[in-house]
Amino acid sequence: MNPDTLAGALEISWNRGPQRLALVFGGRRMTYAEVGRAVTTLANAYRHLGVSRGTRVLCSVSNRPEKVIALGAAWMCGAVHVGVDYQYTASELSLVIELTQARVLLYELVDESPDPFLALQALRKEHPTLRIITVCDRPVPNEYPTLSELIDSTAESQVEGPPDGPSPEDPALIFISSGTTGKPKATVGYHRNLCQRWQRLAAWLGFGPDDVHLVQMPLSHGFGLMMAVSALLTGGELVLLSGFSAEEALEVVTTERITVLNGTPAHFKLITNRLDPARHDVHSLRLSVGTAASFSPSLVQSIWNDLGVKFVVMYGSSEGVGVATTDQGDILRGSVGRPDPDSVAIVGPDRGLLPHGEVGEIAFSRRVYPVRYWGEVGSESLAAVTRDTIESGNGWYYSGDLGRLDDEGRLYVFGRLKHQIDRGGLKIDPVEVEAALLECPGVSDGAVIGLPNPILGETVCACVVPMAEQEPSLKQVRMVLSSMLAPYKLPEELCILYTIPRTRIGKVDLERLRAEVMKTTRQSLQQR
């Protein structure tokens, strides 16, 4: 494999230290040699199924070894890994399948689901040629082969001819995130670009084979995947958590001697609040990386003092853009770092450049960051992206975030220009939730906003105008929406209003809506 591809770089890593621990998940422990064998046999199985260079493989699997193995196997075949949250519903998965034209789906059966096969039946009906492979620890019907069976059945078989692996300019990943219109966005990442950037990141952070990384950020999320693969490329050990709880995280830090702990402000708030020196030993920690939202000076001080780590702040998105800093003074000022000259600009509503000190939209140079979405002309090759970007003159990626640059080049971020909810680092598009909300019985009109939360940053609030004598409860709304939306997108607050304030052209007036919600909340508290 070419070392300038992620497949080649991973192969070098597992050959460099075959007996080192690579993955820990509950009671399961896999060495790099075992991971390498599993990746190779699954890639062989994929090839039997017709997966080849450019095939999109959709992976709806939680943070467990199968997710990492599936990622490596897709890359070895030259296929494109499409990662989504493992709690996506059938309708959400169907949108991604249509957008990316994925031919294979890896689907984790969630134990708490009453009938996990309903979603698969719906997907098979809508996409009859889709290959479905299940990931589970339970018996399944023969029509839904499991990943482990697939690997075992082809472990000794051979496919004639050399593997058609990727070239450095080929797409490696498609990151799925909510768009501003309620439709998913599909950002493309390319082998050489990601391989070089992630290896540079690992070197900058000082990752090495003695590091033990806690992987509690979703591997379907750009930041979580970036940190995990960067660790694997340097021979580090990944301790995987399928979900986050502060207590479990602290227990794992203590028992597994974690050295690198990453997360959002919500994660660090919960961890530092729960930390009990009598039960938890965090002395193994050396580094923490924070992302997704601003860190208050008091939280930063708590991370330094209570966890005793070097702290790094990163700002970026799945589009592959980003800025980071380790400078303590800059972090305490609220800055996310000092981007390289001409790589970041602040622009006004007309997309004209604003002077230092003025607040506007943060824009990233596409000559530095080759942002591309699946389906755009040239998205199948990084070389085509670079050429098309230069020829079209479309030289900037507009982030939708508000920020400013100071006279010394520090970047400050102030939140979303567009209406988007940031729940513990997971971005939620209110348009998508609103569309589902209007399908609920008893809902005449509705809108969705984020409400401030001291732990999560924001929670989802459904604002509802009920039909006559049919006022729904929060429980009823969540029950209906649970068949259409992933759990983290479900409303956690319900506000009953007489009307949804809108502009003259019919858009929700967010400022007036927030004022109405605050007024209604205050009145409710006064009546108690």
N, C-alpha and C positions, 0 to 999 in steps of 0.2 A: 504493500500500500504506500502511496505517496505521503511522505512526512508533512507535506503542506496541506493535507486534508485532516479533518478530525478523526476519520477512521484510522489513518496512518499514525497520527500522534497517539491515539489510545493504544494501538497495537504496540508501539514502542514502549509505552508505559507499563503494560502488563508483562512484556518480555523483560523489562529492566528489573522488576522485583516480583517475580511470580509467586513467591511464598508470603508476601506481605498481605495483611488483611486489606481488602478493598471495600466490602460492604457488610454492615451489621444491621440486622432488622429483627428486633425481638430476640428469639433464640437462634436465628439463622446467622451464620458467618461464612463469608465467601472470600477466598484469596483472589489475587489478581489472575492467577493461572486458571482458577475455576470460572471467573468471570469471562476470561478470554475464550475458554472452551465453549461456554454457553452462548456467547455472542457469535462465535464461528458456526456452531451447529444451527442456531436460529437463522443466521444469514443463509445457510445452506437450505434450510426449510423454506425460507422466503423464495429462494430461487426456484424451488420445485413448484411454488404457487404462482410463478410468473412475475414476481417482484424483481424489478431491474432498475437500471439507472433512470432517475426521474420519477419513479412511481411514488405517489404520496401515500404514506402509512399513517393513519390517524390513531393516536394512542390516548385512550381515556382510562388511565391507570394512576393510582395514588403513589406516594413516595414509598416504593418497595423495590427489591432487587429487579423484578421483572421490568420495571420502567427503564432502568439503566441498561439492562440487557437488550431490550427492544430498541432503544436509542442507538446503541453500538451496532446492532445487526442491520438496521436500516442504512446506516452510514456505510457499512462494509459492502452492501449491495449497490451503493450509489443512489439509494432511495432517499426521499425527503421525509423526515420525521415531522409530524403535525401533532403537537401536544395540546391537550385541553384538560380542564379540570375533570377529575374522575366522577364528579357528581353532576355532570351535565345531563340534562334530560334528553329524551329521544328527539324532540323538536329542535333543541339546540345543536345536537350532534348532526341532525339532518342538514341544517343550514351550513355547517362547516363542510360536510361532505359535498354539498352542491357547490360551495365556493371553491374548494380545492380539488374537486374531482378525485377524492381519495378512493383507492381500490381495496384497501385492507383496513379493518378496524380491530384494534386490540381493546377489549372492553372488560373492565373489572366489575364483577358481580358484587354489589354492596349488600352485605349480610342483612342489614336492617330493612332492606326493601321487601315489601310483602310478596311481590312476584317479580323478581329481577328479569324474567324472560319477556315480560310485556314490552319493554323498551326495545329489545332485540327483534321481536316479532314486528313491531311497528317500523323499525329501520329496514328490515328485510323486505317488507311490503313496498316501501318507498324506493328502495335501492336494491332490486333483486340480484344484481351482479356483485354486490359488495361481499367480500370475504370477511367473516366475523370470527375472531379468535378470542376466547374468553380467558380471563385471569381470575382464578378463584381457588378456594380450599374446600370445595364441596363437589359432589357428583353433578354432572350436567348431561343433558340429552346429547346423543351422538351428533346431532346437527350443529352443535356448538363446540367444536374441538377446543381443548385447552392449550395454553402456551406450552406447558410442561410436556403434554402428550406430543405436541408437534415437534419439540426438540428431541424427545426420546426416539420418535419414529424415524428421524432423519439423521441421527447422530453418526451413524456409520455409513450412510449412503453418500454417493458422490454425484456431482453434476459435471457433465463433460464440458471441457473448455475452461479457461481462466475466468475468475470473477470479474464482472464488469463494474469495477469500483468507480468512485467519483473522481472528477478532476478538481483541482483547487478552485476553479471558477464556478463550480456547480453549486446549486442551492443545497444546504444541509438541513435547514430547519424552516418551518413556518410557525411563527408565534401568533396565536389567536387572542385577540382582545376585543372589548366592546368598542364599537365605533360611535360616532356622534349622531347617527341616524337610526340606532337600534339594530343595525346589522353588524355582524362581526368583521373586524379588520384582520387581514392575514399578512403579517410582515415577514419578509424573506431574509434569512441569514445565510451567508455563503461560507464554504469550507475554509478557504485561505484567510479571508478576513476574520472570521470567528477564531480560527486556530491561532493566528498571530495575536489578536487582541487578548484572548483569554490566557495565552502563555505569558504575554507581557504583564497582564494583571496579576497572575500568580507570582511572577518574579517580584513585582512591586510590593505585593503584600507579604512576601517572604514565605510563601507556601513551600512545604517540603515533605519528604516521605515520613517524617516523624509526626506530622500534624494529624489530629483527629477532629473531623468537622461534623458538627451537628447539622443535619439537613432537615429542618422543620419548615422552611419556606417551600411552597409547592414547586415541584420540578416542571410543572406546566407553565410556570411564571418565568419571565425572562431573567430576573435577578436570581431566583433560586437555581435555575439551570446553569447560568453562567458561573456561579460560585461552586456548584458541585462538579461541573466538568473541569474547571480550572484546578480543582483539588485533585481530580483523577489524573490529569495530565502530569502532575508532579508526584504521583505515587502515594497520595494521602489516603486516609481511611475515612469513609463516609458512614456515619451512624444515622440511619433513616428513621424519621417519625412520620406516620401517615397523617397525623393531625397534631395540633399544638395544645399543650397545657403547660402552664408555668411549673407545676409540681413535677410532671414527667420530665420536662426539660432539665430541671435542676437535679433530679435523680440520675438522669443519664450523664450529665456533666460530671457528677460525683463518681459513678461506677465505671464509666468508659474513659474517664480522664480526657474530656473534650478540651481541645486547645483553641478552636475557632468557633465562635458563636455569632450568628448573624440574625438580623430581624428588623422589624419596623419599630417605631416608638411604642406601639401597643405591646409588642412582645417584651421589650426591655422594661416597660413600666410594670407589667405583671411579674416578670422574673425578679426584679429588684424588690418589689413589694413582698413577694413570697419567700425570698431568700432567708434561710434560718441557718446561721453558722453552726448551730448544734447538730443539724442534720445534713447540711449540704457543704461539700468541699469544692470550692471553685478555684483553688490555687493553680490548677492545671491550665486555666484559660490564659491566653496571651494576646488574643486579637478579637475584636468585634467590629462588624461592619453594619452600619445602619442605613436604611433606605426608606423610600416611599413617602415620607413626610418630614416636616421640620422637627428637630429635636430641641426642646427647651434647654436653656443653660442648666436648670436644676436637674433635669434628667441626665444630661451629659455628665455633670459632676457625680451623680449617683452611679453611672456606669463606670466612670474612672475609679471612684472610691470603693464601691461595693464589689465590683467584679475584678478590679485591678488589671484592666486590659488596656492595650493601645486601641484607640477608637478611630474608625474611619467613617466618614459620611460620604455616601454616593447618591447622586441624583441622575436619573436617566429614565429610559423607557425600553419597551420591547423592540422598538425600531433600531436599537443598537447605538443610540446616542447617549452621551453621559459625561459627567464631571465628578471628580472625587477629590477629597482632601484629608490629610492627616494633621494639618496645622491646627494646634489647639486654639490659638487666638482666633483664627478664621471660624472654627466650629462654634466657639462661644459667641462670636458676632452674629451667628445665624447663617453664615455663608456656606455654600456647598462646594467651594473650591474656586480655583483660578483657571479657567479654560485656556487652551493655547490660543495665541493671537489669531484672529480671523476665523476661528472655528465656531464661535457663538456670537450672536448679535441680538439686540433688543429692538423690536420693530413696533410701529404704531398700527392703527386700524387699516391704514393704506399700505402696510408692509414696507413703509419707508423707515430707514435707520433712525433710531433715537439716540441722543447723546447720553453719556454716562450719567447715572443718577436718576434718570427718568424710568418710570415703570411702564412696561409694555409686554408684548408677547415674546417669549424666548424662541429664537430660531437657530438651527444648527446647519452648518455648511455641509451640503451633500457631496462636496468634493472630499471632505474629511470623513463623513459618515454616509456611506452609500445606502440610504434608506430606500427601500423598494417594497411594494405590495404585490402579492400574488395576483397574476392576471394582467398586470401592466405589461406593456411592450418591453421585452428585454429582461423580464424577471427570471428567466431560466438561466441566466448567466451573469456573473459579476462584471465580466468584461463588457457585456452589452449594456449593463446598468451604467457603468462609468461613461461609456461613449454616448449613450442616449441622454444622460444628465447634462453632459457638457454641450452636446449639440442643441438640446432644447432650450438651454439657458435657465432651466429650472434648478437653480443652484442652492436652494434652501429648503430645509424641512421645518415647518412651523409646528411647534410642540403643543400649542393650546394652553401652555402654562404662562402665568404672569411672573415677571421677574425684573431685575435690574442689575446692571454692572456698575461697580464703583470705580473711582479714579485709579485704583490699583489693580483693577481687573478681576475683583472678586464677584462671583455670581450669587445672587440671592433669589430665592423662589418664594412666591406668595400664594400659590394655589392655582386652580384651574380658571382659564379664561372661558372655557366651555363648561357647561353644566354637567359635572360628573361627580359621583360620590366615591370617596376614598375610605373604604371600610377596612381598617387594619392593613392597608397596603394593597388590598384587592379593589380594582377599579370597577365600578358598577355604572352602567349607562341608564339613567332614569327613563329615557325614552323606551327602552326595552321593557322595563318594569311597568311603566305606564300602560303600554300596549296590552300586557297581560292583565293588569288591574281592571281595565275597562271590560274584560270578559267575565268578571265576577258577578254573580247574581246580586241584585240590590244596589249596584253601583251605577249611578246616572252619569257622573263625571268624576274625573280623578287626575291627580298629578302626584309626582314623587320628588321629594327633596332629601338631602342629607341633613341630619341634625347633629350638632356638636356632641361628642362623647369623650370623656376624659381618658378612656382606655383605648378605644378603637379609632379615635379621630372623628369618625362620623358613623351614624347608623341610618338605616333606610326608614323613612317615614312616608306612609301612604296617606295622602290627603283625599278624602272621599266626599262627594255629594251623593247622599243616598236617595234611592227611589222612595216614593211615598210608602211609609210603614214597612220598609224592608231594610232597615239599617243593619249592615253587616258588622260582625265582630272581627277583631284582629285574628282570632283563631280561624274563623271561616275564610278570611282573605288569604291567610297563609296556606290553608289546606288546598284551596283552589289553585293558587299560584305554584304550589309545590310540584304539580305535574308539568309545569311549563318552564320553571326556572331552577337553577342550582340553589342550594340552601343559603349560601351567603348573600344571595340577591333578594331574599324574601324580606318583606317589611317587618321591622321590629317595633314600630310605633304606628298608631292609627289615629288620624285627626279627622273628625267629622265637621264639615263646613257646609254653609248654605250655598256657596258658589265658589268656583275656582277663578281667581282673578287672572284675566288675560289681556294681552295687548290688542290694539285695533286690528291687527292681522291674524288674531287667533292664537298667538303663542302665549304660553304661561308667563305671567309677570312674576318672576321669581322673588323680587324684592317685596312686593305686596303679599305674595303667598307666604313668605317667611314671617312677615309681620302678623298676618292672620293666624298662623300656627302658634306663634308666641302669645298672641292675645288670647286665643282659645285655651292654651295650656294654662295661662295665669288664671283665667276665669274658673277653669276646672279645679285648680288647686285651692282657690278661695272658697269654693262651694263644699269642699271636703270637711 
